[in-house]
């Protein structure tokens, strides 16, 4: 109390100077202790833990004084399950010791997705669709169909999979795809008795080509002339078990040659020739 009394007896200007000095000392002490309070100056380089198992990653980070937070989990079928996919802060960043490192890991169990209906899609469109859903394109098998590179059926492990079925992300989807008629085999059409125009239309509808046109006589209007013969013939020389001629077959794009005449042929209805 005596010291306080003596201080109060001092002039006002003296007391003000003492107060200002005390405040300055406190400010200096505060700034000097700020580093100790906040841990300023104690930094650490963040190690790379991407690709490590999450347990190993946590152990490495904790040993350096970092807190570990599992921020998210996603699924990538080509990478190790429970492995670290991303980290924040990134590797080699210099940060304050004790800072949290956020990890994104690969899920152990693949998420389920609905199988889309890709029948009728082009291969290119289907591939884009599969990537969006996290599915993988497998084998592509060509089957007879006039729609080229259009999906006819979708299969998983050789079994057709219905649209809306639950399948695991990363599942391989195999496709049956139309060959555009390249492998189609059908019977040679019988053009004898048709006009040339009618024969052309029939060949075009079947994907066949008109070859050479020959005639036994002078013909002024070829379009209205009649087909009296063709090569290949619609019938083979071989006979079936009932003694009937077998039908010749051909493929799309094949050429049919015609023999024509201005007079229609007489067709024997009792004979298939």
MARGU-705966 format. One record per atom (N, C-alpha, C): x, y negated, z negated. Coordinates in pm, whole numbers, padded with zeros to 5 digits, always signed. Each point is the difference from the previous one (the first is absolute). Layout:
// MARGU-705966
XYZ ...
This chain:
// MARGU-705966
+00084+00119+00000 -00084-00119+00000 +00088-00125+00000 +00110+00012-00071 +00092-00115-00008 +00056-00032+00139 +00032+00106+00079 +00054-00024+00135 -00104-00066+00088 -00124+00039-00017 -00108-00059+00080 -00019-00145-00038 +00007-00026-00133 -00016-00139-00047 +00109-00088+00057 +00124+00054+00001 +00111-00079+00054 -00021-00028+00149 -00054+00102+00071 -00022-00016+00143 -00107-00104+00027 -00103-00003-00085 -00108-00097+00017 +00045-00141-00028 +00104-00013-00083 +00051-00133-00032 +00088-00056+00112 +00036+00087+00097 +00082-00045+00113 -00084-00089+00090 +00065-00080+00080 -00075-00085+00095 -00078+00086+00100 -00106-00058+00056 -00086+00072+00093 +00075+00045+00123 +00088-00084+00049 +00073+00035+00122 +00088+00122-00022 +00049+00011-00125 +00085+00114-00032 -00082+00130+00003 -00116-00006-00059 -00087+00119-00003 -00044+00043+00140 -00023-00102+00086 -00038+00032+00138 +00113+00071+00071 +00122-00050-00020 +00116+00063+00063 +00018+00144-00050 -00024+00021-00129 +00013+00134-00057 -00104+00094+00062 -00123-00050+00016 -00108+00081+00061 +00033+00037+00143 +00048-00101+00076 +00035+00026+00140 +00113+00103+00007 +00098-00015-00088 +00112+00095-00001 -00047+00141-00030 -00093+00014-00094 -00051+00133-00035 -00073+00063+00117 -00080-00081+00072 -00073+00051+00116 +00097+00046+00108 +00106-00081+00026 +00099+00037+00101 +00070+00131-00036 +00030+00014-00129 +00065+00125-00043 -00090+00120+00024 -00130-00015-00029 -00095+00109+00020 -00013+00036+00149 -00001-00105+00083 -00011+00025+00146 +00121+00076+00050 +00119-00043-00044 +00123+00068+00044 +00001+00145-00046 -00039+00021-00127 -00005+00137-00053 -00100+00086+00078 -00113-00062+00039 -00101+00075+00075 +00054+00048+00134 +00062-00093+00075 +00052+00038+00132 +00114+00101-00007 +00082-00013-00106 +00109+00097-00016 -00054+00139-00036 -00112+00005-00071 -00056+00130-00040 -00097+00056+00104 -00035-00083+00103 -00097+00043+00098 +00049+00124+00075 +00125+00001+00036 +00057+00115+00069 -00010+00126-00083 +00025-00014-00131 -00011+00117-00088 -00144+00047-00013 -00094-00099-00006 -00142+00035-00016 -00053+00073+00123 +00033-00052+00119 -00055+00057+00124 +00086+00109+00060 +00118+00023-00056 +00089+00100+00056 +00069-00050+00125 +00002-00131+00020 +00063-00060+00118 +00148+00039+00006 +00043+00034+00120 +00139+00040+00016 +00018+00149+00000 -00102+00076-00047 +00007+00145-00002 -00078+00053+00122 +00071+00020+00108 -00063+00045+00124 +00049+00139+00037 -00072+00059+00094 +00035+00135+00043 -00040+00016+00146 +00079+00077+00075 -00034+00030+00139 -00100+00116+00002 -00108-00018+00075 -00102+00104+00009 +00052+00115+00088 +00000+00121-00052 +00046+00114+00081 -00105+00043+00100 +00040+00070+00105 -00094+00055+00097 -00053+00133-00052 -00133+00007-00013 -00062+00125-00045 -00097+00054+00104 -00008-00065+00116 -00089+00049+00108 +00051+00136+00047 -00091+00095+00008 +00036+00135+00042 +00022+00094-00117 +00023-00056-00121 +00019+00085-00117 -00133+00049-00053 +00004+00111-00071 -00117+00044-00075 -00032-00105-00105 -00127-00022-00028 -00040-00108-00090 +00062+00016-00140 +00018+00124-00047 +00059+00021-00132 +00146-00045-00001 +00075+00036+00105 +00139-00041+00010 +00010-00152+00015 -00093-00060+00076 +00001-00144+00018 -00023-00072-00133 -00095+00047-00079 -00028-00061-00130 +00122+00011-00092 +00065+00115+00002 +00117+00021-00085 +00112-00096+00037 +00027-00017+00131 +00107-00089+00045 -00029-00145-00037 -00123-00043+00019 -00037-00139-00028 +00001-00028-00150 -00054+00092-00078 -00003-00019-00145 +00139-00006-00060 +00094+00076+00057 +00137+00000-00051 +00066-00136+00018 -00046-00078+00096 +00055-00134+00025 -00081-00109-00068 -00098+00040-00079 -00077-00098-00077 -00123-00054+00070 -00040+00061+00109 -00120-00047+00071 -00124+00072-00051 -00113-00073+00000 -00129+00063-00023 -00051+00054+00133 -00067+00115-00001 -00049+00062+00123 -00152+00000-00002 -00060-00049+00109 -00145-00003+00014 -00037+00072+00129 -00083+00104-00011 -00050+00070+00120 -00117-00080+00055 +00028-00073+00105 -00097-00095+00052 -00106+00062+00089 +00041+00097+00084 -00094+00054+00098 +00048+00137+00047 -00091+00073+00062 +00037+00128+00061 -00073+00012+00132 +00074+00040+00104 -00058+00023+00132 +00046+00138+00046 -00050+00042+00117 +00037+00133+00047 +00066-00007+00136 +00122+00054+00008 +00073+00014+00126 +00041+00146+00011 -00061+00072+00096 +00018+00145+00005 +00141+00044+00037 +00079-00090+00060 +00135+00038+00043 +00106-00023-00108 -00038-00058-00114 +00096-00029-00106 -00028+00084-00124 +00100+00006-00088 -00009+00084-00120 -00111-00049-00092 -00075+00096-00056 -00106-00035-00095 +00063-00058-00127 -00068-00099-00057 +00043-00065-00124 +00130-00079+00017 +00041-00023+00122 +00119-00080+00027 -00034-00148+00004 +00100-00084-00027 -00020-00145+00002 +00003-00048+00145 -00105-00071+00041 -00010-00052+00136 +00043-00146+00010 -00031-00077-00103 +00036-00143-00002 +00033-00042-00142 +00081-00106-00011 +00032-00056-00132 +00003-00152+00010 -00043-00064-00108 +00003-00146-00012 +00049-00036-00141 +00112-00075-00012 +00087-00059+00102 +00074+00108+00081 +00046-00038+00117 +00069+00094+00086 +00141+00027-00051 +00061+00104+00056 +00135+00040-00042 +00100-00112+00022 +00097-00010-00095 +00112-00096+00004 -00039-00144-00034 -00127-00024-00034 -00036-00133-00050 +00056-00018-00141 +00047-00122-00030 +00051-00032-00134 -00114-00063-00078 -00041+00065-00107 -00113-00048-00079 +00035+00006-00149 -00085-00062-00078 +00020-00003-00145 -00020+00140-00058 +00086+00034-00092 -00010+00131-00064 -00133+00011-00076 -00062+00117+00011 -00127+00020-00067 -00120-00028+00087 +00026-00048+00122 -00111-00028+00091 -00069+00129+00043 -00128-00011+00035 -00075+00118+00046 +00030+00027+00147 +00018+00127+00032 +00017+00043+00138 -00125+00081+00037 -00069-00044+00106 -00126+00061+00041 +00026+00104+00110 -00055+00118-00018 +00024+00110+00093 -00130+00046+00067 +00011+00030+00130 -00107+00066+00074 +00048+00140+00034 -00078+00101-00038 +00046+00138+00017 -00091+00076+00098 +00052+00112+00049 -00074+00085+00092 -00089+00096-00079 -00126+00006+00035 -00094+00085-00073 +00033+00147+00019 -00031+00078-00104 +00024+00145+00006 -00107+00068+00084 -00126-00038-00021 -00112+00063+00069 -00045-00090+00114 -00013+00057+00119 -00042-00077+00116 -00146-00043-00014 -00031-00124+00033 -00141-00043-00006 -00081+00068+00109 -00129+00011-00023 -00090+00062+00096 -00060-00107+00092 -00010+00033+00128 -00062-00090+00097 -00106+00076+00077 -00091-00074+00060 -00105+00062+00084 +00056+00021+00141 -00018+00121+00051 +00043+00028+00136 -00087-00078+00098 +00061-00082+00087 -00081-00074+00097 -00045+00088+00114 -00097-00046+00076 -00044+00071+00119 +00075-00059+00120 +00103+00072+00046 +00084-00049+00108 -00034+00065+00134 -00099+00086+00002 -00043+00063+00126 -00051-00109+00094 +00053-00001+00123 -00038-00102+00097 +00096-00116+00005 +00092-00009-00100 +00100-00106-00001 +00114+00036+00095 +00070-00102+00047 +00124+00025+00072 +00108+00036-00100 +00106+00066+00046 +00109+00038-00090 +00062-00121-00067 +00020-00106+00075 +00063-00120-00055 -00084-00061-00112 -00131-00010+00021 -00090-00055-00102 -00001+00089-00124 -00001+00132+00021 -00002+00093-00113 +00127-00012-00084 +00114-00016+00066 +00127-00012-00072 +00000-00125-00089 -00052-00110+00053 -00009-00124-00079 -00093+00020-00120 -00112+00066+00021 -00098+00026-00107 +00063+00085-00110 +00075+00103+00038 +00062+00089-00098 +00100-00076-00087 +00079-00089+00061 +00099-00076-00076 -00067-00087-00106 -00112-00060+00035 -00072-00086-00095 -00046+00081-00121 -00041+00125+00023 -00051+00086-00108 +00110+00079-00071 +00124-00012+00048 +00109+00076-00063 +00003+00145+00041 -00060+00032+00114 +00002+00136+00053 +00106+00011+00109 +00038+00122+00036 +00109+00021+00096 -00050+00078+00122 +00050-00039+00116 -00038+00069+00124 +00087+00123+00018 -00064+00113+00029 +00074+00124+00020 +00010+00037+00146 -00030+00127+00031 +00014+00049+00137 -00117-00046+00086 +00027-00009+00130 -00103-00039+00097 -00010+00111+00103 -00114+00065+00008 -00021+00110+00093 -00099-00042+00108 +00039+00020+00126 -00086-00037+00112 -00102+00111+00027 -00123-00039+00021 -00107+00095+00032 -00075-00051+00123 -00064+00090+00074 -00072-00043+00120 -00112-00099-00034 +00008-00118+00056 -00104-00102-00016 +00030-00111+00099 -00104-00057+00059 +00023-00102+00102 +00049-00133-00057 -00018-00022-00131 +00046-00123-00065 +00144+00016-00046 +00092-00063+00070 +00141+00017-00029 +00042-00076-00125 +00079+00068-00086 +00055-00058-00124 -00108-00048-00097 -00118+00058+00011 -00109-00031-00093 -00014+00119-00096 -00015-00030-00130 -00004+00105-00102 -00131+00080+00009 +00017+00132+00010 -00114+00091+00007 -00033+00058-00137 +00103+00023-00083 -00023+00054-00135 +00119-00037-00089 -00024-00003-00131 +00102-00033-00099 +00012+00115-00100 +00123+00040-00030 +00022+00119-00082 +00103-00024-00109 -00017+00072-00111 +00097+00005-00110 +00034+00147-00023 +00127+00033+00014 +00045+00140-00015 -00075+00094+00094 -00028-00048+00121 -00065+00083+00101 -00150+00011-00014 -00059-00067-00099 -00145+00008-00022 -00062-00138+00025 -00109-00007+00078 -00065-00129+00022 -00041-00065-00132 +00024-00130-00011 -00035-00073-00122 -00109-00101+00034 -00109+00007-00076 -00116-00084+00028 +00024-00143-00047 -00054-00099+00070 +00009-00139-00046 -00060-00015-00140 +00065-00078-00084 -00048-00022-00137 +00056+00098-00100 +00069+00105+00046 +00061+00096-00093 +00112-00067-00078 +00011+00035-00128 +00107-00055-00084 +00131+00075+00028 +00102-00074+00039 +00132+00060+00023 +00105-00088-00067 +00116+00059-00026 +00107-00073-00069 +00071-00094+00096 +00037-00116-00052 +00082-00092+00077 +00129+00070+00040 +00044-00021+00123 +00120+00067+00050 -00029+00129+00072 -00127+00043+00003 -00036+00124+00070 +00028-00012+00149 +00049+00108+00059 +00029+00004+00144 -00128+00038+00076 -00038-00082+00096 -00119+00024+00081 +00043+00041+00140 -00046+00116+00045 +00029+00048+00135 -00120-00027+00091 +00027-00018+00128 -00108-00038+00092 -00005+00090+00123 -00123+00026+00045 -00025+00057+00132 -00039-00116+00090 +00071-00014+00113 -00015-00117+00085 -00031+00043+00143 -00089-00074+00067 -00036+00030+00137 +00116-00019+00096 +00010+00090+00097 +00110-00007+00097 -00038-00072+00128 -00120-00060+00002 -00042-00072+00119 -00039+00090+00115 -00024+00128-00029 -00039+00095+00103 +00117+00066+00070 +00122-00028-00048 +00118+00055+00066 +00003+00152-00004 -00057+00058-00106 +00004+00145-00013 -00134+00066+00034 -00095-00081+00049 -00133+00055+00031 +00007+00092+00121 -00062+00113-00012 -00006+00097+00110 -00147+00025+00030 -00039-00012+00126 -00139+00023+00035 -00007+00066+00138 -00120+00047+00032 -00019+00071+00126 +00008-00095+00119 +00056+00050+00111 +00005-00079+00123 -00142-00020+00050 -00042-00122+00028 -00138-00023+00046 -00020+00052+00143 -00122+00042+00026 -00037+00046+00135 -00056-00120+00075 +00077-00048+00100 -00037-00121+00072 -00061+00030+00137 -00001+00124+00042 -00052+00038+00132 -00148-00034+00009 -00036-00071+00109 -00139-00041+00021 -00025-00144-00039 +00092-00062-00079 -00015-00140-00039 +00057-00090+00109 -00049-00124+00005 +00063-00097+00089 +00133-00041-00062 +00084-00065+00078 +00131-00042-00051 -00017-00099-00115 -00095-00093+00015 -00023-00098-00108 -00044+00070-00129 -00089+00099+00013 -00046+00074-00118 +00115+00079-00062 +00084+00059+00083 +00114+00077-00050 +00098-00091-00074 +00025-00120+00056 +00091-00096-00066 -00052-00036-00139 -00130-00028-00008 -00060-00039-00129 +00012+00112-00102 -00022+00124+00044 +00007+00113-00093 +00143+00021-00048 +00097-00012+00091 +00141+00016-00039 +00040-00108-00100 -00041-00124+00026 +00035-00111-00090 -00057+00021-00140 -00124+00052-00007 -00064+00021-00131 +00072+00107-00082 +00074+00089+00068 +00071+00108-00069 +00148-00030-00019 +00044-00118+00045 +00140-00034-00014 +00088+00069+00102 -00059+00043+00112 +00075+00065+00108 +00023-00099+00114 +00099+00030+00084 +00038-00090+00108 -00036+00061+00135 -00040-00088+00092 -00028+00045+00136 +00132+00004+00077 +00028+00116+00059 +00124+00016+00075 -00019-00025+00148 +00054+00088+00083 -00010-00015+00145 -00140+00037+00049 -00045-00075+00103 -00128+00031+00064 +00030+00038+00145 -00039+00120+00037 +00022+00046+00138 -00133+00037+00062 -00005-00004+00134 -00124+00026+00071 +00027+00087+00123 -00099+00081+00037 +00009+00085+00118 -00047-00072+00126 -00057-00119-00018 -00051-00076+00114 +00012-00148-00029 -00018-00082+00102 +00007-00145-00017 -00121-00049-00080 +00025-00076-00103 -00107-00052-00086 +00016-00150-00010 -00105-00073+00034 +00005-00146-00004 -00026-00053-00141 -00094+00057-00072 -00035-00045-00136 +00038+00108-00100 +00120-00012-00055 +00049+00102-00093 -00085+00008-00127 -00049-00116-00047 -00072-00004-00128 -00124+00087+00002 -00066+00008+00115 -00125+00078+00006 +00023+00141+00053 +00126+00034+00030 +00030+00135+00046 -00015+00098-00115 -00012+00129+00032 -00024+00102-00101 +00127+00081-00027 +00012+00044-00125 +00112+00086-00039 -00036+00143+00039 +00086+00061+00083 -00025+00139+00040 +00106+00094-00059 +00100-00056-00065 +00104+00082-00063 +00084-00085-00093 +00071+00063-00092 +00083-00073-00096 +00115+00086-00048 +00104-00070-00046 +00117+00070-00057 +00049-00079-00123 +00005+00065-00115 -00028+00142-00025 -00150+00031+00005 -00027+00127+00027 -00139+00046+00005 -00056+00009-00142 -00129-00015-00016 -00059+00015-00134 +00007+00143-00053 +00026+00096+00089 +00001+00140-00044 +00136+00063+00031 +00043+00089-00089 +00125+00073+00018 -00025+00129+00078 +00108+00062+00043 -00011+00127+00073 -00030+00116-00094 +00034-00017-00128 -00022+00107-00097 -00146+00009-00040 -00041+00121-00040 -00137+00024-00043 -00005+00029-00149 -00113-00032-00063 -00016+00031-00141 -00051+00142-00016 -00035+00040-00120 -00044+00137-00029 -00130+00035+00068 -00077-00100+00043 -00128+00025+00068 +00016-00009+00151 +00126-00018+00045 +00025-00007+00144 -00025-00135+00060 -00013-00102-00088 -00024-00135+00049 +00133-00076+00006 +00017-00089+00101 +00124-00079+00008 +00019-00089-00122 +00122-00008-00050 +00031-00087-00113 +00010-00145+00046 -00034-00091-00089 +00009-00143+00032 +00146-00046-00014 +00045-00079+00096 +00131-00065-00012 -00008-00116-00099 +00108-00026-00070 +00005-00111-00094 +00109-00098+00041 -00015-00123-00049 +00099-00104+00028 +00003-00098-00116 +00094-00094+00005 +00012-00098-00107 -00025-00140+00051 -00016-00092-00094 -00027-00139+00037 +00116-00056+00082 -00037-00075+00105 +00101-00058+00087 +00038+00087+00118 -00057+00121+00007 +00031+00090+00112 -00062-00054+00129 +00056+00042+00113 -00044-00047+00131 -00082+00108+00072 -00111-00040+00060 -00086+00091+00077 +00001-00048+00145 +00039+00088+00092 +00000-00031+00143 -00132+00046+00061 -00048-00076+00101 -00130+00029+00060 +00011+00025+00149 -00088+00089+00048 -00021+00019+00143 -00143-00045+00027 -00017-00091+00097 -00132-00059+00022 -00046+00021+00144 -00132-00019+00018 -00059+00009+00133 -00124-00088+00000 -00040-00045+00120 -00117-00088+00007 -00132+00076-00021 +00010+00132+00006 -00119+00083-00021 +00009+00071-00134 -00109+00001-00074 -00002+00065-00131 +00016+00150+00016 +00075+00063-00089 +00021+00146+00009 -00124+00075-00041 -00013+00122+00051 -00110+00087-00042 +00051+00083-00117 -00060-00022-00116 +00044+00067-00123 -00087+00121-00026 +00064+00115-00013 -00072+00124-00030 -00029+00004-00150 -00122-00018-00039 -00037-00003-00140 +00015+00134-00068 +00007+00109+00078 +00017+00132-00060 +00146+00029-00034 +00089-00089+00040 +00143+00019-00029 +00051-00122-00074 +00082+00024-00098 +00056-00113-00076 +00110-00067+00079 +00044+00062+00110 +00095-00066+00088 -00079-00080+00102 
